[in-house]
Structure formats: C-alpha cells, structure tokens
Amino acid sequence: MYADVKDQLSEELAQIEADGLTKAERQITTPQSAHIATTSGEALNFCANNYLGLADHPDVVAAARQALDDWGFGMASVRFICGTQTQHRDLERAIADFLGSEDSILFPSCFDANGGIFEVICGKDDAIISDQLNHASIIDGVRLSKAARFRYANRDMDDLRTQLQAARDGGARRVLVVTDGAFSMDGYLAPLGQICDLAEEFGAMVMVDDSHATGFVGEGGRGSHEACGVIDRVDIVTGTLGKALGGGSGGFVAAHQEIVDLLKQRARPYLFSNAVAPSVVAGSLKALEIARDSDEPRAQLRRNAELFRALMGEAGFELLPGEHAIVPVMFPGEDGARKASQIADAMLERGVYVIAFSYPVVPKGQARIRVQLSASHSEEDVRACVDAFVAARDAVG
C-alpha cells in the first residue's frame, strides 16, 4: 500500500526542490553563540534568535546544570498530575511580574501557547481579528476556534477599524484583536497604542505575541507593550523562552488571572503535554533574572543594530527601516530570490552564517536575508558581517 504513497510523496518533495524551496539543515558542532562552528567550518552567526547572548551564558548554563542534580532530568508527567515543581510556579510568577500581568502559565512552546488559547477564550459567539502577517502559530490557533474570523492588513489601523465594526455589527459577544508585537520577517513593531485605542473604543480585548521582543525591546526589556507605553492596556501576552530568554524551550501566556486559570482547566496543549523540563525552567529563571536586572546587554544590542544599519546603508544595500535587532536586507524583483540565496551561500564560504528567505515565507518579489544581531556580537563581528556582504555581492554580481 505504501508504494503508491511513497511515489506521491517523492513527487511532492521533487517539486519543492524544483521550486527552490527545500530547507536544508546545517549542523552546528558547538554551543549556540555569536561564534559557532558548522560541519563546513567556523562562522560568525547572524541568524539566531539569541538576542541577548544568553544561550551559552555561563550563569544560565550553571543554573541548568545545577537543576539536573536538584530537580532531575524530566517530569514524566503533565502539570496537573504530578508535573509541577515549585520552580515551575516560581518561573510563572516571575514572568507575570516582569511583563506586568496578574499571572502566567507555561506551555511546551509558544506555538502551543498560541495553539491553545483561542479555543478556550473565544467560542462560536465571539470574533477574533488578526493581523494578516501574524505568526503561523496564531493562524493555526485561530483556526482551532469556532469564533468568527476577521483579518486586517498589516499594521493598517483603518482596516482594523473596519474589521472591528464588522465584528460588532455581526453581534459578537467577545472581540479579540491579536497581533505580533514584532513581526519576525520585517522587524517592524505593531502600533500597539493605536490598536489599544481602537480596541477600547469597540470594547475588544488585545492579545500580543511578543516572542521577538520579550527581554530586549522597551526600556526595561519587557517587550513591545512597554516600548509603546501600553503595558496596562494589553490583556494577553504570549511569548517564548526559546529566543532572548536563554534560547531553551517553552512558551507562556501572561494575562489576567481568570484567563490563566481557565487555560489551566481547558487548554489542550497544556493538559496533554509534558511539563517543561526542570533544567530548562532553572536556566530560564536565571536568563529572566539577567534580562530583568542588566541593561548593558540591551544597550549593546542596540549599538550593534545601529552600527550594522549604518554600515550597510553606506555600502549601498537596501534595508527595511526600523530599530529592531532583526534587519532585513532586501533583494527585490524576479531575480531576488536567486541572488539572496547565492549571497547567503557566498557569505558562509567567507565565515558568516545568514539565511535567505523567499516566497512563500515572504511575498513574491520581496526576497531578503534576515540578519539578526545579538548582544554577544562585538563591533568587529558586525564589521566583518558587512564586509562579507560586500564581498559576496561582488562575487555573485
């Protein structure tokens, strides 16, 4: 029976390859850091979500290592059976305190957090209004809900108003506006001040996925809602421990107490998944402590991003504007995808690891290399990255 299926799957894989969309996994032979080694050799890493450089921070590693002795390797249980250690609640309280929420709840990943929340808080009598460029986990989570679905153009407040009015005209009981705090392919921040204004006008709740902002965006690193001055106006924040906060695994929902309590009773990814591993919890607690109490890594990250943008502009590259540590280097046009891929390959040959993105990950004609700065990059690292871009462009033509 599988023979027929095998041929069909092989054809699908061949088509992916023919379309130039095959995703190859390069194997890293060192810990995650600004300087890594792959099976191809040593490289400067400019494509990790390691924004604060905490993935191999000695204090984070030490906390995780100590947790193996103190707390064991795994929980072998979901949270509500026997999978909750005191440190799980310590981390949840610390996250809530950091983000300005009443409480938080841990999930195996932010994908699971976004996959579990919508069907719990929004039913068939409700409406969800989502930014069109929201992360795939939000899209999938919304699909699991029976709520009416509306979508507005990316960061377009006139369109958001139109969709809010449509939801209210449709008789929605609850209305939830959901947006990424920082859009991962563009580095843009959502206009949360205007979103909250509109939500309050129409009696809607606001949810923000801040995976690419928690720990380093905003004066205190609390995220996009801090940067936009709306900490007390956002109802729900989802995020990850797998990026700036140590880069391990795990995600969370930080929200009003009643929302957290209901998620503990009904969120399927929470109820039917193993608890986050003890060493990850301990390492994430230490990473959160560093992010909360240390301003210098955020300052270094900002300096690195500003320097990279300035040098790349001087070198004649097209960048999307912004201040985020995500800096898209654009290669527009029909031939852009090929050029971006060739330049990324040429840069790896020169010891700089970046990744090209093209359709369907980004719109047609808007291929790019997404550069991600880290606080662990030095000024010399940033300059070496720019030099590699220039050399690769010259080599590719």
For each residue, the residues with C-beta under 8 A, 3 or more apart:
1: 4 5
2: 5 6
3: 6 7
4: 1 7 8
5: 1 2 8 9
6: 2 3 9 10
7: 3 4 10 11
8: 4 5 11 12
9: 5 6 12 13
10: 6 7 13 14
11: 7 8 14 15
12: 8 9 15 16
13: 9 10 16 17 22
14: 10 11 17 18
15: 11 12 18 19
16: 12 13 19 21 22
17: 13 14 20 21 22
18: 14 15
19: 15 16
20: 17 337 338 341 358
21: 16 17 358 360
22: 13 16 17
23:
24:
25:
26: 38 39 40 353
27: 38 39
28: 32 36 37 38
29: 36 37 38 39
30: 33 35 36 37
31: 36 55 56
32: 28 36 45 48 50 55 56 247
33: 30 36 45 50 53 55 56 376
34: 44 45 50 53 374 376 377 378 381
35: 30 42 43 44 45 381
36: 28 29 30 31 32 33 42 43 45 353
37: 28 29 30 41 42 43
38: 26 27 28 29 41 42 43 348 353
39: 26 27 29
40: 26 43 348
41: 37 38 351
42: 35 36 37 38 351
43: 35 36 37 38 40 348 351 352 353
44: 34 35 351 352 353 377 381 384 385 388
45: 32 33 34 35 36 48 50 353 374
46: 352 353 354 371 372 373 377 385
47: 353 354 355 370 371 372
48: 32 45 55 247 372 374
49: 212 242 243 244 247 372
50: 32 33 34 45 53 54 55 243 244 247 374 376
51: 215 216 243 244 301 325 372 373 374 375
52: 215 216 244 245 287 290 291 297 298 301 374 375 376
53: 33 34 50 56 57 297 374 375 376 377
54: 50 57 60 244 245 246 247 287 290 291 297
55: 31 32 33 48 50 60 246 247
56: 31 32 33 53 60 61
57: 53 54 60 61 246 287 290
58: 61 62
59: 62 63 286 290
60: 54 55 56 57 63 64 246 283 286 287 290
61: 56 57 58 64 65 283
62: 58 59 65 66 286
63: 59 60 66 67 282 283 285 286
64: 60 61 67 68 248 279 280 282 283 286
65: 61 62 68 69 279
66: 62 63 69 70 282
67: 63 64 70 71 87 278 279 281 282 283
68: 64 65 71 72 73 278 279
69: 65 66
70: 66 67 278 282
71: 67 68 85 87 278 279 281 282
72: 68 75 278
73: 68 277 278 279
74: 274 277 278
75: 72 82 83 85 274 275 276 277 278
76: 83 274
77: 81 82 83 274 275
78: 81 83 270 271 272 273 274 275
79: 83 84 88 106 264 270 271 275
80: 83 84 264 271
81: 77 78
82: 75 77
83: 75 76 77 78 79 80 88 274 275
84: 79 80 88 89 275
85: 71 75 88 89 275 278 281
86: 89 90
87: 67 71 90 91 278 281 282 285
88: 79 83 84 85 91 92 106 275 276 281
89: 84 85 86 92 93
90: 86 87 93 94 285
91: 87 88 94 95 106 281 284 285 288
92: 88 89 95 96 103 104 105 106 252
93: 89 90 96 97 103 104
94: 90 91 97 98 285 288 289
95: 91 92 98 99 101 104 239 252 254 288
96: 92 93 99 101 102 103 104 254
97: 93 94 100
98: 94 95 222 288 291 292
99: 95 96 104 214 222 223 225 231 237 239 254
100: 97 222 225 226 231 232
101: 95 96 104 237 254 255 256
102: 96 255 256 257 260
103: 92 93 96 254 255 256 257 260 261
104: 92 93 95 96 99 101 252 253 254 255 260
105: 92 252 253 260 263 264 267 270
106: 79 88 91 92 250 251 252 275 276 281
107: 110 112 113 116 250 251 252 253 267 269 270 273
108: 112 249 250 251 269 273 274 276
109: 112 113 240 242 249 250 251
110: 107 113 114 137 209 211 238 239 240 242 251 252
111: 114 115 136 137 140 251
112: 107 108 109 115 116 251 269 270 273
113: 107 109 110 116 117 137 238 239 251 252 253 269
114: 110 111 117 118 135 137 138 140 141 209 238 251
115: 111 112 137 140 141 144 269
116: 107 112 113 119 120 141 263 267 268 269 270
117: 113 114 120 121 141 207 236 238 253 263 267
118: 114 121 122 128 141 142 144 145 147 176
119: 116 122 123 141 144 145 146 268
120: 116 117 262 263 266 267
121: 117 118 126 174 176 259 262
122: 118 119 126 127 128 145 146 147 174 176
123: 119 126 145 146 147
124: 146 147
125: 147 171 172 173 174
126: 121 122 123 145 147 148 172 173 174 175 176
127: 122 147 148 149 150 167 170 172 174 175 176
128: 118 122 142 145 147 148 149 150 175 176 178
129: 150 151 152 160 163 164 167 175 176 177 178 204
130: 134 138 139 142 149 150 151 152 177 178 179
131: 134 151 152 154 155 178 179 180 190
132: 151 152 153 154
133: 154 180 183 185 186
134: 130 131 138 139 178 179 180 209
135: 114 138 139 180 184 209 211
136: 111 139 140
137: 110 111 113 114 115 140 141 209
138: 114 130 134 135 141 142 178 180 209
139: 130 134 135 136 142 143
140: 111 114 115 136 137 143 144
141: 114 115 116 117 118 119 137 138 144 145
142: 118 128 130 138 139 145 147 149 178
143: 139 140 149
144: 115 118 119 140 141
145: 118 119 122 123 126 128 141 142
146: 119 122 123 124
147: 118 122 123 124 125 126 127 128 142 172 176
148: 126 127 128 167 170 172
149: 127 128 130 142 143
150: 127 128 129 130 163 166 167
151: 129 130 131 132 163
152: 129 130 131 132 156 159 160 162 163
153: 132 156 159
154: 131 132 133 183
155: 131 188 190 191
156: 152 153 159 160
157: 160 161 191 194 195 198
158: 161 162
159: 152 153 156 162 163
160: 129 152 156 157 163 164 177 195 198
161: 157 158 164 165 198
162: 152 158 159 165 166
163: 129 150 151 152 159 160 166 167
164: 129 160 161 167 168 175 177 198 199 201 202 204
165: 161 162 168 169 202
166: 150 162 163 169 170
167: 127 129 148 150 163 164 170 172 175 202 204
168: 164 165 171 172 175 202 203
169: 165 166
170: 127 148 166 167
171: 125 168
172: 125 126 127 147 148 167 168 175
173: 125 126
174: 121 122 125 126 127 205
175: 126 127 128 129 164 167 168 172 199 202 203 204 205
176: 118 121 122 126 127 128 129 147 204 205 206 207
177: 129 130 160 164 195 198 199 204 205 206 207
178: 128 129 130 131 134 138 142 206 207 208 209
179: 130 131 134 190 192 195 206 207 208 209
180: 131 133 134 135 138 183 184 190 208 209 210 211 212
181: 189 190 192 208 209 210 211 212 213 217 223 224 225 237
182: 187 188 189 190 210 211 212 213 217 224 324 326
183: 133 154 180 186 187 188 189 190 212
184: 135 180 187 211 212 326 370
185: 133 328 357 361 362 368 370
186: 133 183 320 322 326 328
187: 182 183 184 320 322 324 325 326 327 328
188: 155 182 183 320 322 324
189: 181 182 183 192 213 217 224 227 228 322 324
190: 131 155 179 180 181 182 183 195 208 224 228
191: 155 157 194 195 228
192: 179 181 189 195 196 206 208 224 225 228 230 234
193: 196 197 228 229 230
194: 157 191 197 198
195: 157 160 177 179 190 191 192 198 199 206
196: 192 193 199 200 206 230 233 234
197: 193 194 200 201
198: 157 160 161 164 177 194 195 201 202 204
199: 164 175 177 195 196 202 203 204 205 206
200: 196 197 203 204 233
201: 164 197 198
202: 164 165 167 168 175 198 199
203: 168 175 199 200
204: 129 164 167 175 176 177 198 199 200
205: 174 175 176 177 199 235 236
206: 176 177 178 179 192 195 196 199 233 234 235 236
207: 117 176 177 178 179 234 235 236 237 238
208: 178 179 180 181 190 192 223 224 225 234 236 237 238
209: 110 114 134 135 137 138 178 179 180 181 237 238 239
210: 180 181 182 213 214 217 223 224 225 237 238 239
211: 110 135 180 181 182 184 214 238 239 240 242 243 251
212: 49 180 181 182 183 184 243 324 326
213: 181 182 189 210 216 217 218 223 224 227 239
214: 99 210 211 217 221 222 223 237 239 240 243 244 245
215: 51 52 221 223 243 244 245 287 288 291
216: 51 52 213 221 244 291 297 298 301 325 375
217: 181 182 189 210 213 214 221 222 223 224 226 227 324
218: 213 221 222 223 224 225 226 227
219: 226 227
220: 226 292
221: 214 215 216 217 218 226 244 291 292 298
222: 98 99 100 214 217 218 225 226 231
223: 99 181 208 210 213 214 215 217 218 226 227 237 239
224: 181 182 189 190 192 208 210 213 217 218 227 228
225: 99 100 181 192 208 210 218 222 228 230 231 233 234 237
226: 100 217 218 219 220 221 222 223 229 231
227: 189 213 217 218 219 223 224
228: 189 190 191 192 193 224 225
229: 193 226
230: 192 193 196 225 233 234
231: 99 100 222 225 226 234
232: 100
233: 196 200 206 225 230
234: 192 196 206 207 208 225 230 231 237
235: 205 206 207 255 256 259
236: 117 205 206 207 208 253 254 255 256 259
237: 99 101 181 207 208 209 210 214 223 225 234 253 254 255
238: 110 113 114 117 207 208 209 210 211 251 252 253 254
239: 95 99 110 113 209 210 211 213 214 223 251 252 254
240: 109 110 211 214 243 245 250 251 252
241: 245 246 247 248 249 250 251 252 276 280 284 287
242: 49 109 110 211 245 247 248 249 250 251
243: 49 50 51 211 212 214 215 240 247
244: 49 50 51 52 54 214 215 216 221 247 291
245: 52 54 214 215 240 241 242 248 284 287 288 291
246: 54 55 57 60 241 283 284 286 287
247: 32 48 49 50 54 55 241 242 243 244
248: 64 241 242 245 280 283 284
249: 108 109 241 242 276 277 280
250: 106 107 108 109 240 241 242 276 280 281 284
251: 106 107 108 109 110 111 112 113 114 211 238 239 240 241 242
252: 92 95 104 105 106 107 110 113 238 239 240 241
253: 104 105 107 113 117 236 237 238 259 260 263
254: 95 96 99 101 103 104 236 237 238 239 260
255: 101 102 103 104 235 236 237 259 260
256: 101 102 103 235 236 259 260
257: 102 103 260 261
258: 261 262
259: 121 235 236 253 255 256 262 263
260: 102 103 104 105 253 254 255 256 257 263 264
261: 103 257 258 264 265
262: 120 121 258 259 265 266
263: 105 116 117 120 253 259 260 266 267 270
264: 79 80 105 260 261 267 270
265: 261 262
266: 120 262 263 271
267: 105 107 116 117 120 263 264 270 271
268: 116 119 271 272
269: 107 108 112 113 115 116 272 273
270: 78 79 105 107 112 116 263 264 267 273
271: 78 79 80 266 267 268
272: 78 268 269
273: 78 107 108 112 269 270
274: 74 75 76 77 78 83 108 277
275: 75 77 78 79 83 84 85 88 106
276: 75 88 106 108 241 249 250 280 281
277: 73 74 75 249 274 280 281
278: 67 68 70 71 72 73 74 75 85 87 281 282
279: 64 65 67 68 71 73 282 283
280: 64 241 248 249 250 276 277 283 284
281: 67 71 85 87 88 91 106 250 276 277 278 284 285
282: 63 64 66 67 70 71 87 278 279 285 286
283: 60 61 63 64 67 246 248 279 280 286 287
284: 91 241 245 246 248 250 280 281 287 288
285: 63 87 90 91 94 281 282 288 289
286: 59 60 62 63 64 246 282 283 289 290
287: 52 54 57 60 215 241 245 246 283 284 290 291
288: 91 94 95 98 215 245 284 285 291 292
289: 94 285 286 292 293
290: 52 54 57 59 60 286 287 293 294 297
291: 52 54 98 215 216 221 244 245 287 288 294 297
292: 98 220 221 288 289
293: 289 290
294: 290 291 297 298
295: 298 299
296: 299 300
297: 52 53 54 216 290 291 294 300 301 375
298: 52 216 221 294 295 301 302 375
299: 295 296 302 303
300: 296 297 303 304 375
301: 51 52 216 297 298 304 305 325 373 374 375
302: 298 299 305 306 323
303: 299 300 306 307 379
304: 300 301 307 308 325 373 374 375 377 379 382
305: 301 302 308 309 323 324 325 327 373
306: 302 303 309 310 323
307: 303 304 310 311 379 382 383
308: 304 305 311 312 327 371 373 382 385 386
309: 305 306 312 313 319 327
310: 306 307 313 314
311: 307 308 314 315 382 383 386
312: 308 309 315 317 319 327 329 386 389
313: 309 310 316 317 319
314: 310 311
315: 311 312 386 389 390
316: 313
317: 312 313 329 330 389 393
318: 329 330 331 332
319: 309 312 313 327 328 329 330
320: 186 187 188 327 328 330 368
321:
322: 186 187 188 189 326 327
323: 302 305 306
324: 182 187 188 189 212 217 305 327
325: 51 187 216 301 304 305 372 373 374
326: 182 184 186 187 212 322 370 371 372
327: 187 305 308 309 312 319 320 322 324 370 371 372 373
328: 185 186 187 319 320 368 369 370 371
329: 312 317 318 319 368 369 370 371 389
330: 317 318 319 320 336 366 367 368
331: 318 336 337 339 340 343 356 367 368 369
332: 318 336 365 366 367
333: 336 365
334: 365
335: 338 339
336: 330 331 332 333 339 340 358 365 366 367
337: 20 331 340 341 356 358 359 367
338: 20 335 341 342
339: 331 335 336 342 343 367 396
340: 331 336 337 343 344 356 357 358 367 368 369
341: 20 337 338 344 345 356 358
342: 338 339 345 346 392 396
343: 331 339 340 346 347 356 369 389 392 393 396
344: 340 341 347 348 354 355 356 369 392
345: 341 342 348 349
346: 342 343 349 350 391 392 395 396
347: 343 344 350 352 353 354 388 389 392
348: 38 40 43 344 345 351 352 353 354
349: 345 346
350: 346 347 388 391 392
351: 41 42 43 44 348 384 388
352: 43 44 46 347 348 384 385 388 389
353: 26 36 38 43 44 45 46 47 347 348
354: 46 47 344 347 348 369 370 371 385
355: 47 344 369 370
356: 331 337 340 341 343 344 367 368 369
357: 185 340 361 362 367 368 369 370
358: 20 21 336 337 340 341 361 362 367 368
359: 337 362 363 364 365 366 367
360: 21
361: 185 357 358
362: 185 357 358 359 366 367 368
363: 359 366
364: 359
365: 332 333 334 336 359
366: 330 332 336 359 362 363
367: 330 331 332 336 337 339 340 356 357 358 359 362
368: 185 320 328 329 330 331 340 356 357 358 362
369: 328 329 331 340 343 344 354 355 356 357
370: 47 184 185 326 327 328 329 354 355 357
371: 46 47 308 326 327 328 329 354 385
372: 46 47 48 49 51 325 326 327
373: 46 51 301 304 305 308 325 327 377 382
374: 34 45 48 50 51 52 53 301 304 325 377
375: 51 52 53 216 297 298 300 301 304
376: 33 34 50 52 53
377: 34 44 46 53 304 373 374 381 382 385
378: 34 381 382
379: 303 304 307 382 383
380: 383 384
381: 34 35 44 377 378 384 385
382: 304 307 308 311 373 377 378 379 385 386
383: 307 311 379 380 386 387
384: 44 351 352 380 381 387 388
385: 44 46 308 352 354 371 377 381 382 388 389
386: 308 311 312 315 382 383 389 390
387: 383 384 390 391
388: 44 347 350 351 352 384 385 391 392
389: 312 315 317 329 343 347 352 385 386 392 393
390: 315 386 387 393 394
391: 346 350 387 388 394 395
392: 342 343 344 346 347 350 388 389 395 396
393: 317 343 389 390 396
394: 390 391 397
395: 346 391 392
396: 339 342 343 346 392 393
397: 394
